[in-house]
Amino acid sequence: MSLKNELDELAGTLKQQRDEIELKMHLASMEVKDEWQHAEKYWAQFIDALGIINDDTKEASSELIHATKVIGDELKQVYKRIFHSFQ
């Protein structure tokens, strides 16, 4: 699987997790809400970078692709922690 395809798959997973968390945020503690706000900044960066990577008119550097993957992997862990706080 190419890195671009892996990022697209990761984006889909993250979006689903993000949507589920958003539905439960009204029950969250202040600490979880703070972590969510922090994660939202990374989500915006991830989506912006993914847009550049997926734009066929622009050439994405390997550094951008790698950084986007790192941000996505970090978001995945944050979403996992937030999701587990609801259980």
Backbone as XML, in Angstrom:
<?xml version="1.0"?>
<chain id="A" units="angstrom">
  <residue number="1" name="MET">
    <atom name="N" x="0.855" y="-1.173" z="0.000"/>
    <atom name="CA" x="0.000" y="0.000" z="0.000"/>
    <atom name="C" x="0.901" y="1.236" z="0.000"/>
  </residue>
  <residue number="2" name="SER">
    <atom name="N" x="0.586" y="2.164" z="-0.860"/>
    <atom name="CA" x="1.388" y="3.378" z="-0.925"/>
    <atom name="C" x="1.114" y="4.260" z="0.290"/>
  </residue>
  <residue number="3" name="LEU">
    <atom name="N" x="2.041" y="5.134" z="0.570"/>
    <atom name="CA" x="1.894" y="6.028" z="1.717"/>
    <atom name="C" x="0.679" y="6.930" z="1.537"/>
  </residue>
  <residue number="4" name="LYS">
    <atom name="N" x="0.426" y="7.362" z="0.311"/>
    <atom name="CA" x="-0.749" y="8.207" z="0.053"/>
    <atom name="C" x="-2.034" y="7.452" z="0.368"/>
  </residue>
  <residue number="5" name="ASN">
    <atom name="N" x="-2.119" y="6.196" z="-0.052"/>
    <atom name="CA" x="-3.300" y="5.386" z="0.248"/>
    <atom name="C" x="-3.425" y="5.149" z="1.751"/>
  </residue>
  <residue number="6" name="GLU">
    <atom name="N" x="-2.287" y="4.934" z="2.399"/>
    <atom name="CA" x="-2.291" y="4.743" z="3.849"/>
    <atom name="C" x="-2.807" y="5.990" z="4.559"/>
  </residue>
  <residue number="7" name="LEU">
    <atom name="N" x="-2.399" y="7.170" z="4.076"/>
    <atom name="CA" x="-2.883" y="8.418" z="4.665"/>
    <atom name="C" x="-4.382" y="8.606" z="4.434"/>
  </residue>
  <residue number="8" name="ASP">
    <atom name="N" x="-4.855" y="8.255" z="3.259"/>
    <atom name="CA" x="-6.292" y="8.346" z="2.978"/>
    <atom name="C" x="-7.094" y="7.430" z="3.903"/>
  </residue>
  <residue number="9" name="GLU">
    <atom name="N" x="-6.584" y="6.214" z="4.112"/>
    <atom name="CA" x="-7.248" y="5.269" z="5.004"/>
    <atom name="C" x="-7.227" y="5.791" z="6.443"/>
  </residue>
  <residue number="10" name="LEU">
    <atom name="N" x="-6.089" y="6.330" z="6.847"/>
    <atom name="CA" x="-5.966" y="6.903" z="8.182"/>
    <atom name="C" x="-6.936" y="8.068" z="8.363"/>
  </residue>
  <residue number="11" name="ALA">
    <atom name="N" x="-7.061" y="8.897" z="7.339"/>
    <atom name="CA" x="-7.983" y="10.035" z="7.400"/>
    <atom name="C" x="-9.420" y="9.559" z="7.607"/>
  </residue>
  <residue number="12" name="GLY">
    <atom name="N" x="-9.808" y="8.507" z="6.920"/>
    <atom name="CA" x="-11.155" y="7.970" z="7.089"/>
    <atom name="C" x="-11.402" y="7.456" z="8.500"/>
  </residue>
  <residue number="13" name="THR">
    <atom name="N" x="-10.424" y="6.746" z="9.030"/>
    <atom name="CA" x="-10.525" y="6.229" z="10.398"/>
    <atom name="C" x="-10.604" y="7.368" z="11.397"/>
  </residue>
  <residue number="14" name="LEU">
    <atom name="N" x="-9.736" y="8.361" z="11.228"/>
    <atom name="CA" x="-9.725" y="9.499" z="12.145"/>
    <atom name="C" x="-11.032" y="10.281" z="12.091"/>
  </residue>
  <residue number="15" name="LYS">
    <atom name="N" x="-11.572" y="10.457" z="10.901"/>
    <atom name="CA" x="-12.839" y="11.191" z="10.774"/>
    <atom name="C" x="-13.944" y="10.463" z="11.512"/>
  </residue>
  <residue number="16" name="GLN">
    <atom name="N" x="-13.998" y="9.152" z="11.378"/>
    <atom name="CA" x="-15.027" y="8.371" z="12.062"/>
    <atom name="C" x="-14.859" y="8.491" z="13.575"/>
  </residue>
  <residue number="17" name="GLN">
    <atom name="N" x="-13.628" y="8.357" z="14.067"/>
    <atom name="CA" x="-13.376" y="8.484" z="15.503"/>
    <atom name="C" x="-13.731" y="9.888" z="15.983"/>
  </residue>
  <residue number="18" name="ARG">
    <atom name="N" x="-13.361" y="10.882" z="15.217"/>
    <atom name="CA" x="-13.628" y="12.271" z="15.575"/>
    <atom name="C" x="-15.135" y="12.517" z="15.672"/>
  </residue>
  <residue number="19" name="ASP">
    <atom name="N" x="-15.878" y="12.013" z="14.714"/>
    <atom name="CA" x="-17.331" y="12.184" z="14.718"/>
    <atom name="C" x="-17.960" y="11.528" z="15.946"/>
  </residue>
  <residue number="20" name="GLU">
    <atom name="N" x="-17.500" y="10.331" z="16.311"/>
    <atom name="CA" x="-18.024" y="9.635" z="17.479"/>
    <atom name="C" x="-17.728" y="10.415" z="18.764"/>
  </residue>
  <residue number="21" name="ILE">
    <atom name="N" x="-16.517" y="10.944" z="18.860"/>
    <atom name="CA" x="-16.123" y="11.706" z="20.046"/>
    <atom name="C" x="-16.951" y="12.980" z="20.155"/>
  </residue>
  <residue number="22" name="GLU">
    <atom name="N" x="-17.145" y="13.658" z="19.036"/>
    <atom name="CA" x="-17.929" y="14.904" z="19.058"/>
    <atom name="C" x="-19.318" y="14.680" z="19.645"/>
  </residue>
  <residue number="23" name="LEU">
    <atom name="N" x="-19.908" y="13.534" z="19.354"/>
    <atom name="CA" x="-21.245" y="13.229" z="19.874"/>
    <atom name="C" x="-21.249" y="13.073" z="21.395"/>
  </residue>
  <residue number="24" name="LYS">
    <atom name="N" x="-20.123" y="12.652" z="21.955"/>
    <atom name="CA" x="-20.059" y="12.385" z="23.388"/>
    <atom name="C" x="-19.424" y="13.510" z="24.204"/>
  </residue>
  <residue number="25" name="MET">
    <atom name="N" x="-18.984" y="14.562" z="23.576"/>
    <atom name="CA" x="-18.247" y="15.609" z="24.278"/>
    <atom name="C" x="-19.058" y="16.298" z="25.370"/>
  </residue>
  <residue number="26" name="HIS">
    <atom name="N" x="-20.358" y="16.341" z="25.264"/>
    <atom name="CA" x="-21.152" y="17.019" z="26.287"/>
    <atom name="C" x="-21.044" y="16.331" z="27.650"/>
  </residue>
  <residue number="27" name="LEU">
    <atom name="N" x="-20.621" y="15.068" z="27.670"/>
    <atom name="CA" x="-20.456" y="14.327" z="28.916"/>
    <atom name="C" x="-19.030" y="14.390" z="29.467"/>
  </residue>
  <residue number="28" name="ALA">
    <atom name="N" x="-18.145" y="14.988" z="28.725"/>
    <atom name="CA" x="-16.716" y="14.934" z="29.054"/>
    <atom name="C" x="-16.334" y="15.857" z="30.204"/>
  </residue>
  <residue number="29" name="SER">
    <atom name="N" x="-15.256" y="15.464" z="30.881"/>
    <atom name="CA" x="-14.688" y="16.314" z="31.927"/>
    <atom name="C" x="-13.933" y="17.472" z="31.273"/>
  </residue>
  <residue number="30" name="MET">
    <atom name="N" x="-13.578" y="18.443" z="32.069"/>
    <atom name="CA" x="-12.843" y="19.605" z="31.556"/>
    <atom name="C" x="-11.484" y="19.181" z="30.987"/>
  </residue>
  <residue number="31" name="GLU">
    <atom name="N" x="-10.826" y="18.226" z="31.627"/>
    <atom name="CA" x="-9.530" y="17.746" z="31.143"/>
    <atom name="C" x="-9.661" y="17.145" z="29.744"/>
  </residue>
  <residue number="32" name="VAL">
    <atom name="N" x="-10.695" y="16.357" z="29.546"/>
    <atom name="CA" x="-10.932" y="15.749" z="28.237"/>
    <atom name="C" x="-11.271" y="16.827" z="27.218"/>
  </residue>
  <residue number="33" name="LYS">
    <atom name="N" x="-12.062" y="17.803" z="27.610"/>
    <atom name="CA" x="-12.408" y="18.886" z="26.691"/>
    <atom name="C" x="-11.167" y="19.680" z="26.284"/>
  </residue>
  <residue number="34" name="ASP">
    <atom name="N" x="-10.242" y="19.891" z="27.220"/>
    <atom name="CA" x="-8.985" y="20.580" z="26.894"/>
    <atom name="C" x="-8.161" y="19.769" z="25.898"/>
  </residue>
  <residue number="35" name="GLU">
    <atom name="N" x="-8.105" y="18.452" z="26.132"/>
    <atom name="CA" x="-7.357" y="17.593" z="25.207"/>
    <atom name="C" x="-8.009" y="17.604" z="23.827"/>
  </residue>
  <residue number="36" name="TRP">
    <atom name="N" x="-9.341" y="17.649" z="23.809"/>
    <atom name="CA" x="-10.068" y="17.711" z="22.544"/>
    <atom name="C" x="-9.725" y="18.994" z="21.774"/>
  </residue>
  <residue number="37" name="GLN">
    <atom name="N" x="-9.715" y="20.115" z="22.475"/>
    <atom name="CA" x="-9.389" y="21.395" z="21.821"/>
    <atom name="C" x="-7.977" y="21.362" z="21.242"/>
  </residue>
  <residue number="38" name="HIS">
    <atom name="N" x="-7.068" y="20.776" z="21.970"/>
    <atom name="CA" x="-5.689" y="20.636" z="21.490"/>
    <atom name="C" x="-5.652" y="19.748" z="20.233"/>
  </residue>
  <residue number="39" name="ALA">
    <atom name="N" x="-6.397" y="18.656" z="20.280"/>
    <atom name="CA" x="-6.438" y="17.730" z="19.148"/>
    <atom name="C" x="-7.059" y="18.377" z="17.914"/>
  </residue>
  <residue number="40" name="GLU">
    <atom name="N" x="-8.024" y="19.263" z="18.118"/>
    <atom name="CA" x="-8.677" y="19.920" z="16.982"/>
    <atom name="C" x="-7.685" y="20.753" z="16.167"/>
  </residue>
  <residue number="41" name="LYS">
    <atom name="N" x="-6.692" y="21.327" z="16.823"/>
    <atom name="CA" x="-5.664" y="22.080" z="16.095"/>
    <atom name="C" x="-4.859" y="21.150" z="15.193"/>
  </residue>
  <residue number="42" name="TYR">
    <atom name="N" x="-4.534" y="19.978" z="15.720"/>
    <atom name="CA" x="-3.805" y="18.994" z="14.921"/>
    <atom name="C" x="-4.671" y="18.448" z="13.794"/>
  </residue>
  <residue number="43" name="TRP">
    <atom name="N" x="-5.972" y="18.291" z="14.061"/>
    <atom name="CA" x="-6.885" y="17.831" z="13.020"/>
    <atom name="C" x="-6.872" y="18.806" z="11.838"/>
  </residue>
  <residue number="44" name="ALA">
    <atom name="N" x="-6.924" y="20.094" z="12.133"/>
    <atom name="CA" x="-6.901" y="21.111" z="11.071"/>
    <atom name="C" x="-5.604" y="21.031" z="10.276"/>
  </residue>
  <residue number="45" name="GLN">
    <atom name="N" x="-4.484" y="20.873" z="10.961"/>
    <atom name="CA" x="-3.191" y="20.749" z="10.276"/>
    <atom name="C" x="-3.162" y="19.494" z="9.405"/>
  </residue>
  <residue number="46" name="PHE">
    <atom name="N" x="-3.687" y="18.403" z="9.943"/>
    <atom name="CA" x="-3.711" y="17.132" z="9.215"/>
    <atom name="C" x="-4.534" y="17.251" z="7.937"/>
  </residue>
  <residue number="47" name="ILE">
    <atom name="N" x="-5.722" y="17.824" z="8.048"/>
    <atom name="CA" x="-6.602" y="17.966" z="6.880"/>
    <atom name="C" x="-5.989" y="18.903" z="5.838"/>
  </residue>
  <residue number="48" name="ASP">
    <atom name="N" x="-5.389" y="20.004" z="6.290"/>
    <atom name="CA" x="-4.739" y="20.926" z="5.356"/>
    <atom name="C" x="-3.610" y="20.234" z="4.599"/>
  </residue>
  <residue number="49" name="ALA">
    <atom name="N" x="-2.775" y="19.513" z="5.333"/>
    <atom name="CA" x="-1.650" y="18.823" z="4.701"/>
    <atom name="C" x="-2.147" y="17.724" z="3.764"/>
  </residue>
  <residue number="50" name="LEU">
    <atom name="N" x="-3.175" y="17.004" z="4.173"/>
    <atom name="CA" x="-3.731" y="15.952" z="3.327"/>
    <atom name="C" x="-4.293" y="16.546" z="2.035"/>
  </residue>
  <residue number="51" name="GLY">
    <atom name="N" x="-4.871" y="17.729" z="2.130"/>
    <atom name="CA" x="-5.370" y="18.400" z="0.929"/>
    <atom name="C" x="-4.257" y="18.705" z="-0.054"/>
  </residue>
  <residue number="52" name="ILE">
    <atom name="N" x="-3.108" y="19.124" z="0.452"/>
    <atom name="CA" x="-1.957" y="19.399" z="-0.409"/>
    <atom name="C" x="-1.454" y="18.101" z="-1.029"/>
  </residue>
  <residue number="53" name="ILE">
    <atom name="N" x="-1.355" y="17.064" z="-0.213"/>
    <atom name="CA" x="-0.856" y="15.776" z="-0.705"/>
    <atom name="C" x="-1.772" y="15.214" z="-1.787"/>
  </residue>
  <residue number="54" name="ASN">
    <atom name="N" x="-3.074" y="15.365" z="-1.616"/>
    <atom name="CA" x="-4.039" y="14.812" z="-2.572"/>
    <atom name="C" x="-4.306" y="15.716" z="-3.765"/>
  </residue>
  <residue number="55" name="ASP">
    <atom name="N" x="-3.768" y="16.913" z="-3.752"/>
    <atom name="CA" x="-3.948" y="17.846" z="-4.866"/>
    <atom name="C" x="-2.954" y="17.489" z="-5.967"/>
  </residue>
  <residue number="56" name="ASP">
    <atom name="N" x="-3.478" y="16.990" z="-7.074"/>
    <atom name="CA" x="-2.612" y="16.558" z="-8.171"/>
    <atom name="C" x="-1.863" y="17.712" z="-8.824"/>
  </residue>
  <residue number="57" name="THR">
    <atom name="N" x="-2.304" y="18.946" z="-8.605"/>
    <atom name="CA" x="-1.618" y="20.085" z="-9.214"/>
    <atom name="C" x="-0.421" y="20.537" z="-8.394"/>
  </residue>
  <residue number="58" name="LYS">
    <atom name="N" x="-0.274" y="19.997" z="-7.180"/>
    <atom name="CA" x="0.845" y="20.367" z="-6.314"/>
    <atom name="C" x="1.686" y="19.134" z="-6.029"/>
  </residue>
  <residue number="59" name="GLU">
    <atom name="N" x="2.966" y="19.358" z="-5.882"/>
    <atom name="CA" x="3.846" y="18.247" z="-5.548"/>
    <atom name="C" x="4.150" y="18.295" z="-4.061"/>
  </residue>
  <residue number="60" name="ALA">
    <atom name="N" x="3.807" y="17.235" z="-3.376"/>
    <atom name="CA" x="4.037" y="17.163" z="-1.937"/>
    <atom name="C" x="5.414" y="16.563" z="-1.673"/>
  </residue>
  <residue number="61" name="SER">
    <atom name="N" x="6.154" y="17.183" z="-0.788"/>
    <atom name="CA" x="7.469" y="16.666" z="-0.438"/>
    <atom name="C" x="7.336" y="15.434" z="0.439"/>
  </residue>
  <residue number="62" name="SER">
    <atom name="N" x="8.363" y="14.632" z="0.454"/>
    <atom name="CA" x="8.347" y="13.450" z="1.315"/>
    <atom name="C" x="8.309" y="13.865" z="2.788"/>
  </residue>
  <residue number="63" name="GLU">
    <atom name="N" x="8.884" y="15.035" z="3.097"/>
    <atom name="CA" x="8.848" y="15.529" z="4.478"/>
    <atom name="C" x="7.414" y="15.848" z="4.895"/>
  </residue>
  <residue number="64" name="LEU">
    <atom name="N" x="6.652" y="16.479" z="3.993"/>
    <atom name="CA" x="5.256" y="16.797" z="4.292"/>
    <atom name="C" x="4.451" y="15.522" z="4.474"/>
  </residue>
  <residue number="65" name="ILE">
    <atom name="N" x="4.675" y="14.567" z="3.613"/>
    <atom name="CA" x="3.945" y="13.304" z="3.708"/>
    <atom name="C" x="4.268" y="12.613" z="5.027"/>
  </residue>
  <residue number="66" name="HIS">
    <atom name="N" x="5.533" y="12.576" z="5.380"/>
    <atom name="CA" x="5.941" y="11.940" z="6.638"/>
    <atom name="C" x="5.358" y="12.690" z="7.842"/>
  </residue>
  <residue number="67" name="ALA">
    <atom name="N" x="5.435" y="14.015" z="7.827"/>
    <atom name="CA" x="4.907" y="14.818" z="8.941"/>
    <atom name="C" x="3.401" y="14.617" z="9.079"/>
  </residue>
  <residue number="68" name="THR">
    <atom name="N" x="2.707" y="14.510" z="7.974"/>
    <atom name="CA" x="1.266" y="14.289" z="7.991"/>
    <atom name="C" x="0.944" y="12.935" z="8.611"/>
  </residue>
  <residue number="69" name="LYS">
    <atom name="N" x="1.732" y="11.932" z="8.269"/>
    <atom name="CA" x="1.542" y="10.603" z="8.853"/>
    <atom name="C" x="1.776" y="10.642" z="10.353"/>
  </residue>
  <residue number="70" name="VAL">
    <atom name="N" x="2.795" y="11.341" z="10.788"/>
    <atom name="CA" x="3.096" y="11.454" z="12.222"/>
    <atom name="C" x="1.935" y="12.134" z="12.954"/>
  </residue>
  <residue number="71" name="ILE">
    <atom name="N" x="1.438" y="13.238" z="12.393"/>
    <atom name="CA" x="0.309" y="13.940" z="13.005"/>
    <atom name="C" x="-0.906" y="13.017" z="13.069"/>
  </residue>
  <residue number="72" name="GLY">
    <atom name="N" x="-1.165" y="12.303" z="11.993"/>
    <atom name="CA" x="-2.295" y="11.379" z="11.965"/>
    <atom name="C" x="-2.174" y="10.284" z="13.009"/>
  </residue>
  <residue number="73" name="ASP">
    <atom name="N" x="-0.981" y="9.731" z="13.154"/>
    <atom name="CA" x="-0.763" y="8.688" z="14.160"/>
    <atom name="C" x="-0.934" y="9.241" z="15.574"/>
  </residue>
  <residue number="74" name="GLU">
    <atom name="N" x="-0.472" y="10.462" z="15.808"/>
    <atom name="CA" x="-0.647" y="11.089" z="17.115"/>
    <atom name="C" x="-2.125" y="11.343" z="17.401"/>
  </residue>
  <residue number="75" name="LEU">
    <atom name="N" x="-2.851" y="11.813" z="16.390"/>
    <atom name="CA" x="-4.292" y="12.035" z="16.559"/>
    <atom name="C" x="-5.009" y="10.736" z="16.897"/>
  </residue>
  <residue number="76" name="LYS">
    <atom name="N" x="-4.595" y="9.671" z="16.257"/>
    <atom name="CA" x="-5.202" y="8.371" z="16.507"/>
    <atom name="C" x="-5.059" y="7.993" z="17.981"/>
  </residue>
  <residue number="77" name="GLN">
    <atom name="N" x="-3.899" y="8.248" z="18.561"/>
    <atom name="CA" x="-3.673" y="7.951" z="19.981"/>
    <atom name="C" x="-4.498" y="8.877" z="20.881"/>
  </residue>
  <residue number="78" name="VAL">
    <atom name="N" x="-4.547" y="10.153" z="20.542"/>
    <atom name="CA" x="-5.335" y="11.098" z="21.339"/>
    <atom name="C" x="-6.809" y="10.715" z="21.297"/>
  </residue>
  <residue number="79" name="TYR">
    <atom name="N" x="-7.320" y="10.408" z="20.120"/>
    <atom name="CA" x="-8.726" y="10.021" z="20.000"/>
    <atom name="C" x="-9.000" y="8.751" z="20.797"/>
  </residue>
  <residue number="80" name="LYS">
    <atom name="N" x="-8.053" y="7.834" z="20.793"/>
    <atom name="CA" x="-8.207" y="6.599" z="21.561"/>
    <atom name="C" x="-8.307" y="6.902" z="23.049"/>
  </residue>
  <residue number="81" name="ARG">
    <atom name="N" x="-7.434" y="7.800" z="23.555"/>
    <atom name="CA" x="-7.487" y="8.176" z="24.969"/>
    <atom name="C" x="-8.817" y="8.861" z="25.313"/>
  </residue>
  <residue number="82" name="ILE">
    <atom name="N" x="-9.240" y="9.767" z="24.444"/>
    <atom name="CA" x="-10.495" y="10.479" z="24.699"/>
    <atom name="C" x="-11.664" y="9.492" z="24.679"/>
  </residue>
  <residue number="83" name="PHE">
    <atom name="N" x="-11.678" y="8.624" z="23.690"/>
    <atom name="CA" x="-12.758" y="7.660" z="23.575"/>
    <atom name="C" x="-12.840" y="6.769" z="24.805"/>
  </residue>
  <residue number="84" name="HIS">
    <atom name="N" x="-11.682" y="6.341" z="25.318"/>
    <atom name="CA" x="-11.664" y="5.478" z="26.500"/>
    <atom name="C" x="-12.093" y="6.220" z="27.757"/>
  </residue>
  <residue number="85" name="SER">
    <atom name="N" x="-11.980" y="7.514" z="27.763"/>
    <atom name="CA" x="-12.420" y="8.270" z="28.937"/>
    <atom name="C" x="-13.942" y="8.257" z="29.072"/>
  </residue>
  <residue number="86" name="PHE">
    <atom name="N" x="-14.662" y="7.917" z="28.000"/>
    <atom name="CA" x="-16.113" y="7.868" z="28.027"/>
    <atom name="C" x="-16.635" y="6.526" z="28.523"/>
  </residue>
  <residue number="87" name="GLN">
    <atom name="N" x="-15.751" y="5.568" z="28.675"/>
    <atom name="CA" x="-16.213" y="4.215" z="29.056"/>
    <atom name="C" x="-16.073" y="3.973" z="30.527"/>
  </residue>
</chain>
